[in-house]
Amino acid sequence: MPKLIDHAQRQQEIAEAVWRVIQRDGVSAVSVRDVAAEAGISAGSLRHVFASKAELLAYSMRLVQKRVRERAEAHAAITDPWERALAVIAEFLPLDANRRCEIDVNLALVAESPAHPLLKDIALDAYRELRAGCVTVLTRLADCGLIRPALDLDAEATRLHALIDGVALHALIGDADAAHTAEGVIAHHLRTLA
């Protein structure tokens, strides 16, 4: 009896092949043929899962967002509010190979979004989700009395969001110490709000 193919699993495997192509050769190298070769399947099999390059890129970008969200949500069980805040924020920083790949791919696809309007919508969703996450992190810290009550949480969320994006980019293009520095910068910033 032939083995049934799990469609969701196949989508993820193909998206991960897209990520590898992007990291190795850039977005311009993403083609159905090259991604199929990277995934170890035929171009016809890939087209059975993704009808177009645009659909393939969109799914690949959404998968980055989904995985980051799932990891961030997994930290909800951390009881110490400072530890939980830092753990959640760390999911948006290139602190290991997986997160570095996700940020590389996300930046490449954001840069490609003028040519693919759906990517722009997905990038905007990710932007809004991170912004809402910053509000949530700061609100929880404030609810625990760990942030000065007089602070404007909306303005502070904007600053935190910009800081996360900035230190993530610096860590991505910086030297080996940049990832460690990124965590320290975030921790220092949060402590200044206390």
Disulfide bonds with the S-S distance in Angstrom:
none
